[in-house]
Amino acid sequence: MAEERLDEPWRPAFKTGQIFFGRPLECCDCLIWELRASGAMIELHPEAMPPHTLRLISIALLLNQPCEVVGRDGRRIELRFSSGLDRLLLGGR
């Protein structure tokens, strides 16, 4: 998965979150295993197939970020944050 970010360390997260996508808006629960400044590693239910672009939200991690899927390995999905900001804090501007 995504070789250009190999030098950026993962930080353990192990928190719950949700991904939002589509029109009308759909939601799917996820487990956020790890974070880095540029993305996240999440796990979904086996039958979940999110699109290439989505929004990852975790209240526990103060995370609300548009993402792109950059890799899949079974139930685990590697995401890259889409905006120029590394992370947006909920309630912060």
N, C-alpha and C positions, 0 to 999 in steps of 0.2 A: 504494500500500500504506500502510496505517496512518498517516494524516495527523497524528494527535495526537503522534507521536514525531519529527516532522521537525526539531525543535530539538535533539534529542539526537544527538550525532555518532557515526558508525560508526567503529570501530577495525579496521584490517586484522587478520585472523587467519591465514588460509590454512593451516589444519591439518586433519588428518583427524579424523573422529569416527564415532559410530554413533548411530542412533535406535532406541529400543526401544518396542514398543507391542503391544497385544492380549493376549488370553488364548486359547491358550497364547502365551507371550511370543515375539514375532518381532523380528528384528534386521535393520537395513539400514545399510550403510556410507554415509557422506556426506562432503562437503568443506565445511568451515566457512569461508566467505569473509570474513565480518565479524561483529564483536560490538559490542554496546552494553550498557549496564547493564540494560536491560529486555528484551533479546532477541538473536537471531542471524539471519544470512542464510546459508542452507545450500544446497547443490546435491546432488541425488540422481540416480540413474540414471533415464532417461526412463520406464521402465516402472513405477517405484516410485510408489505412491499411498498415502502414510501417512494415518492417520486425523487427526481434528481435534486430539486430545491425544496426546502422546508424551513420551518422556524423551530428552534429548540428552546424550550422554556423550563427552568428549574427554579422554584422559589427558594429551595434550600441552598442553592449555589448563587442566588441573585443573578441568574442568567436569563437573558431574553435576546436571542441572536439569530438572524437569518443565516442559513447554512446551505452548503452543497455537499452531496454525497460524493466522496472521492475513492471509497473502497468498501467492499463487502466481503466478509468471511463468515459464512453461515448466518447466525443470528446477530453477529457483531457488524456494526457499520461505522466507518470512519467518516467524520464530517469535517469540512473546512468552513470556518466562519466567513461569510460573504462580504461584510462591510469592511471599511478601513479601520474601524475600531476593533480592538481585540475582544472586548466584552462590554455589553451595556448593562449597567446595574438597574434593576427594577426601581422605578421611581426617580432615578437620576437623570439629569439632562446635561 
